[in-house]
Amino acid sequence: MLLPVLLTGSASTEPGSMQCQAGVQHVELLATASEAPTGVCISPGQTTLINFDGALVPASLALDGEDRFAQAEPGPSSLKLVPSEKLAAGERLRLTVRFQDAAAPTSAALLLVVHPVQATPLVDVHRQTRTVESFRQELGARDEQLRQLQQENARLRAESTGPKGLAGLHALGLLNEKAFGASTDWKSARAAPSSALVLDGAVASFRAGGRVAVKLFLRNPPNAAPWTAQGAKMVLEDRKGVELQVLEVWPREPIPPGRTLMMLVEAEAGDVSAQGPFTLRLWEAEGGRTAIIQGVMLP
């Protein structure tokens, strides 16, 4: 019989509290009983590589819904996963593997949680004490998260206490004669075939200082459930795959079936000089439907 495994990690597996990690996720295995395995975010079309600290038993992979993965390739001590679009956001799939050696534990289990757009790219599974380097990697990732949160808090405070309108843009450093522009796109922007919502009109984009904004009209198909935006992701459609940090998605109100709503997505452009094309993904607050708009151009 397989020994029960305790997987400990920073990601919660409680419904509604799953936090996807953008960097390396470390999972430690203990040879004691477990209530639930550690959650790992996966997303359709994105690769998640899981490295184990020991050789795996060939053909020991047990993966819920394996036929709905574009790739599920086990190696001597690793597993490459690429989910397909057949997986719905919110699904939770159990993954189990067995180790060749007799060290405890002899097996490992993870809970794969499907997210509309976010996936953990690399997972390191340890049965032994973690190395100093692994702690340094995690500390570096947490420092970066803290820096981003501090910047976000500073931005929110500045926007809430400063002047409004054009004066407010100037106070935030977003209004200057060298970095301000707008454009309207009727041709390149299009909804992907798998998009839950469709475009209903032209896509307008704006640039001010180090920020960009995309304004688009999204239509919820008839007979569909109401759709409410929760978050967004904008990635450059080239080999570099540069991702802009999304600051705001507005408004966050339901789009009834058969109705159209104007939505605005604001992101930090920073030093990104590329004008596109970008793919914009917006996922809903509840459920697994994602609006996918390709060919978004920036001024």
HUKANOR-V147388 format. One record per helix or strand of 3 or more residues. SS is the DSSP state (hx for helix, st for strand). FROM is the first residue (numbers start at 1). LEN is the number of residues. If there is no record, write none. Layout:
ss	from	len
SS	FROM	LEN
SS	FROM	LEN
This chain:
ss	from	len
st	6	3
st	24	7
st	39	4
st	47	6
hx	66	3
st	69	6
st	78	6
st	92	8
st	107	8
st	122	5
hx	132	30
hx	165	7
st	180	6
st	197	3
st	203	6
st	211	10
st	229	8
st	243	8
st	260	9
st	278	7
st	290	7
